Amino acid sequence: MSALTVINGIHKEELQKQAESYAFRAGMHTRSLECFLRENGRLDGSVTVILIDGEMIRMLEKDMFLVLTLRFPVIFVPDCEPEWNLAGRELENAGCRTLCPFQYLNFCEAVQSCFQPKIWQERTLVFGELEICPANRMLRVNGREIKMRQVDFDILLMLLKNIGRVMSRQYLNDRLPQRLRGTQRNIDTHISSIRQQSGLGDAIRCVRSVGYCIPEEALYHLCLADVG
């Protein structure tokens, strides 16, 4: 299954950076709208959604914005309540979705609503040079496919789908297939194996007496330094 790409057409710098952070946390590619248009909307095979704010809409030619709404799902991000009142409902009537308030869970819900459930659930998650695909149970690091045991793959996938959230040993163990469950301490052994195979190392943090977590900041910095 393809990865998802967010075309970031948000002009306001604060919201633009927030969108990039949300997309990274959700395991999605990001490209700037400027770069996307410069390349004439060329795609790399990924499934695409566009985020855009009022300032960027005003900067685009009207015909160009119309073309974008016809070719791709478009999500409007108002930067204030008055802008939502003025433009949000009109854009929704034109087929755009509106993301307000601009928070992570709302972001995921808005993007998810643009696609069939299977596309969202089975999409390839991308974090820098690390890619993990639930559909064919594939992990790739720096372009190299990594063979993992099923239980290790399942635990890693759960952690990457819940960036920033502490997952207890009990929670991780209970969500494994019955035949693969062991004691909660067995999770520690699996985590050690995952750290070595995935190249994530210390980005997988142990929360004493609770479980494990991959903090967004730790993963982001590791990805910038080229995972693996």
C-alpha positions as CSV (number, residue, x, y, z in Angstrom):
1,M,0.0,0.0,0.0
2,S,1.3,3.5,-0.8
3,A,2.3,6.1,1.6
4,L,0.3,9.3,2.0
5,T,1.6,12.7,1.1
6,V,0.5,16.0,2.6
7,I,1.0,18.9,0.2
8,N,1.6,21.7,2.7
9,G,0.0,24.9,1.3
10,I,-0.2,26.7,4.6
11,H,1.4,30.2,4.3
12,K,1.4,31.2,8.0
13,E,4.7,29.9,9.3
14,E,3.5,28.7,12.7
15,L,0.7,26.6,11.2
16,Q,3.0,25.4,8.5
17,K,5.5,23.9,10.9
18,Q,2.6,22.5,13.0
19,A,1.3,20.7,9.8
20,E,4.7,19.3,9.1
21,S,4.9,18.0,12.7
22,Y,1.5,16.4,12.5
23,A,2.2,14.7,9.2
24,F,5.5,13.4,10.5
25,R,3.9,12.0,13.6
26,A,1.3,10.3,11.4
27,G,3.9,8.7,9.2
28,M,3.2,10.8,6.1
29,H,5.4,12.5,3.5
30,T,5.3,16.3,3.2
31,R,6.0,18.5,0.3
32,S,5.5,22.3,0.0
33,L,2.7,23.5,-2.4
34,E,5.2,25.8,-4.0
35,C,7.5,22.8,-4.9
36,F,4.5,20.7,-6.0
37,L,3.3,23.4,-8.4
38,R,6.8,24.0,-9.7
39,E,6.9,20.4,-10.7
40,N,3.5,20.6,-12.3
41,G,1.8,18.5,-9.7
42,R,4.0,15.5,-10.4
43,L,3.3,12.6,-8.0
44,D,5.6,9.8,-6.9
45,G,2.8,7.2,-6.6
46,S,1.7,8.2,-3.2
47,V,-1.8,9.2,-2.2
48,T,-2.1,12.9,-1.8
49,V,-4.1,15.4,0.2
50,I,-3.6,19.2,0.2
51,L,-3.6,21.5,3.3
52,I,-4.2,25.1,2.6
53,D,-5.0,28.3,4.5
54,G,-6.7,31.5,3.5
55,E,-3.6,33.5,2.8
56,M,-2.4,30.8,0.3
57,I,-5.8,30.7,-1.4
58,R,-5.6,34.5,-1.9
59,M,-2.1,34.1,-3.4
60,L,-3.1,31.5,-5.9
61,E,-4.8,32.2,-9.2
62,K,-8.5,31.3,-8.9
63,D,-8.3,28.8,-11.8
64,M,-5.3,27.1,-10.1
65,F,-7.1,26.6,-6.9
66,L,-10.1,25.2,-8.8
67,V,-7.9,22.7,-10.5
68,L,-6.4,21.6,-7.2
69,T,-9.9,21.0,-5.7
70,L,-10.9,18.9,-8.7
71,R,-7.7,16.8,-8.7
72,F,-7.1,16.3,-5.0
73,P,-8.8,16.3,-1.6
74,V,-8.3,19.8,-0.1
75,I,-8.4,20.6,3.6
76,F,-8.8,24.2,4.6
77,V,-7.0,25.4,7.7
78,P,-8.4,28.7,9.0
79,D,-6.0,30.6,11.3
80,C,-8.8,32.3,13.2
81,E,-12.5,32.1,14.0
82,P,-13.4,35.1,11.7
83,E,-11.7,33.4,8.8
84,W,-13.7,30.2,9.4
85,N,-16.9,32.2,9.5
86,L,-16.1,34.1,6.3
87,A,-14.5,31.3,4.2
88,G,-14.8,28.0,5.9
89,R,-18.5,27.2,5.2
90,E,-18.2,28.5,1.6
91,L,-15.3,26.2,0.9
92,E,-17.0,23.3,2.5
93,N,-19.9,23.9,0.2
94,A,-17.4,23.7,-2.7
95,G,-16.3,20.2,-1.5
96,C,-13.3,21.2,0.7
97,R,-13.0,19.9,4.2
98,T,-12.3,22.3,7.1
99,L,-9.8,21.6,9.9
100,C,-10.7,23.6,12.9
101,P,-9.4,23.6,15.6
102,F,-6.0,22.6,14.2
103,Q,-5.0,19.8,16.6
104,Y,-3.3,16.5,15.9
105,L,-6.4,14.2,16.4
106,N,-8.5,16.5,14.3
107,F,-5.8,16.5,11.6
108,C,-5.8,12.7,11.5
109,E,-9.6,12.6,11.3
110,A,-9.7,15.1,8.5
111,V,-7.0,13.3,6.4
112,Q,-8.6,9.9,7.1
113,S,-12.0,11.2,6.0
114,C,-10.5,11.9,2.5
115,F,-9.9,8.2,1.8
116,Q,-11.4,4.8,2.0
117,P,-10.8,3.2,5.4
118,K,-8.5,0.5,3.9
119,I,-6.2,3.1,2.4
120,W,-5.7,4.8,5.8
121,Q,-5.4,1.5,7.8
122,E,-3.0,-0.2,5.4
123,R,-0.9,2.8,4.3
124,T,2.8,2.6,4.5
125,L,4.1,4.7,7.4
126,V,7.2,6.8,6.6
127,F,9.6,8.3,9.1
128,G,12.6,9.6,7.2
129,E,14.5,6.6,5.8
130,L,12.3,4.1,7.8
131,E,9.2,2.7,6.1
132,I,6.8,0.2,7.6
133,C,3.9,-1.3,5.6
134,P,1.2,-3.2,7.6
135,A,-0.4,-4.7,4.4
136,N,2.6,-6.8,3.4
137,R,4.4,-6.7,6.8
138,M,7.5,-5.0,5.3
139,L,10.1,-2.9,7.2
140,R,12.6,-1.0,5.1
141,V,15.5,1.1,6.5
142,N,17.6,3.2,4.2
143,G,16.2,1.3,1.2
144,R,17.1,-2.1,2.7
145,E,14.3,-4.6,3.6
146,I,14.6,-5.9,7.2
147,K,13.2,-9.3,8.0
148,M,11.5,-9.4,11.4
149,R,9.7,-11.9,13.4
150,Q,5.9,-11.4,13.4
151,V,5.8,-10.5,17.1
152,D,8.6,-7.9,16.7
153,F,6.9,-6.4,13.7
154,D,3.6,-6.1,15.5
155,I,5.1,-4.4,18.5
156,L,7.1,-1.9,16.4
157,L,4.0,-1.1,14.3
158,M,2.0,-0.4,17.5
159,L,4.7,1.9,18.8
160,L,5.0,3.8,15.5
161,K,1.2,4.2,15.2
162,N,1.2,5.8,18.7
163,I,4.1,8.2,18.5
164,G,4.5,10.1,21.8
165,R,2.2,7.7,23.7
166,V,3.4,5.4,26.4
167,M,2.4,1.8,25.7
168,S,2.4,-0.4,28.7
169,R,3.9,-3.9,28.6
170,Q,0.4,-5.3,29.3
171,Y,-1.2,-3.3,26.5
172,L,1.4,-4.5,24.0
173,N,1.2,-8.1,25.1
174,D,-2.6,-8.1,25.1
175,R,-2.8,-7.0,21.5
176,L,-0.6,-9.7,20.1
177,P,-2.2,-12.8,18.7
178,Q,-3.0,-15.3,21.4
179,R,-0.4,-17.8,20.3
180,L,2.3,-15.2,20.5
181,R,1.6,-13.8,23.9
182,G,4.1,-14.4,26.7
183,T,4.8,-12.7,30.0
184,Q,5.0,-9.0,30.1
185,R,8.8,-9.3,30.6
186,N,9.0,-11.0,27.3
187,I,8.1,-7.6,25.8
188,D,11.5,-6.3,27.0
189,T,13.3,-9.1,25.0
190,H,11.3,-8.2,21.9
191,I,12.1,-4.5,22.3
192,S,15.8,-5.2,22.5
193,S,15.5,-7.1,19.2
194,I,13.5,-4.3,17.6
195,R,16.0,-1.7,18.6
196,Q,18.8,-3.6,16.9
197,Q,16.9,-4.5,13.7
198,S,15.2,-1.3,13.0
199,G,18.0,1.1,13.8
200,L,15.8,3.0,16.2
201,G,18.0,2.3,19.2
202,D,17.4,4.7,22.1
203,A,14.5,6.4,20.2
204,I,12.5,3.6,21.8
205,R,12.4,4.9,25.3
206,C,11.7,2.7,28.4
207,V,9.3,4.3,30.9
208,R,10.2,2.6,34.2
209,S,7.7,0.2,35.6
210,V,5.2,1.1,32.8
211,G,6.3,0.2,29.3
212,Y,7.7,1.9,26.1
213,C,7.3,5.0,24.0
214,I,8.8,6.5,20.9
215,P,8.8,10.3,21.5
216,E,8.2,12.4,18.4
217,E,11.2,14.6,19.0
218,A,13.6,11.6,19.5
219,L,12.3,10.0,16.3
220,Y,12.4,13.2,14.3
221,H,16.1,13.9,15.3
222,L,17.0,10.3,14.6
223,C,15.4,10.5,11.1
224,L,17.2,13.7,10.3
225,A,20.5,11.9,11.1
226,D,19.5,9.1,8.7
227,V,18.0,6.0,10.5
228,G,20.3,3.0,10.5
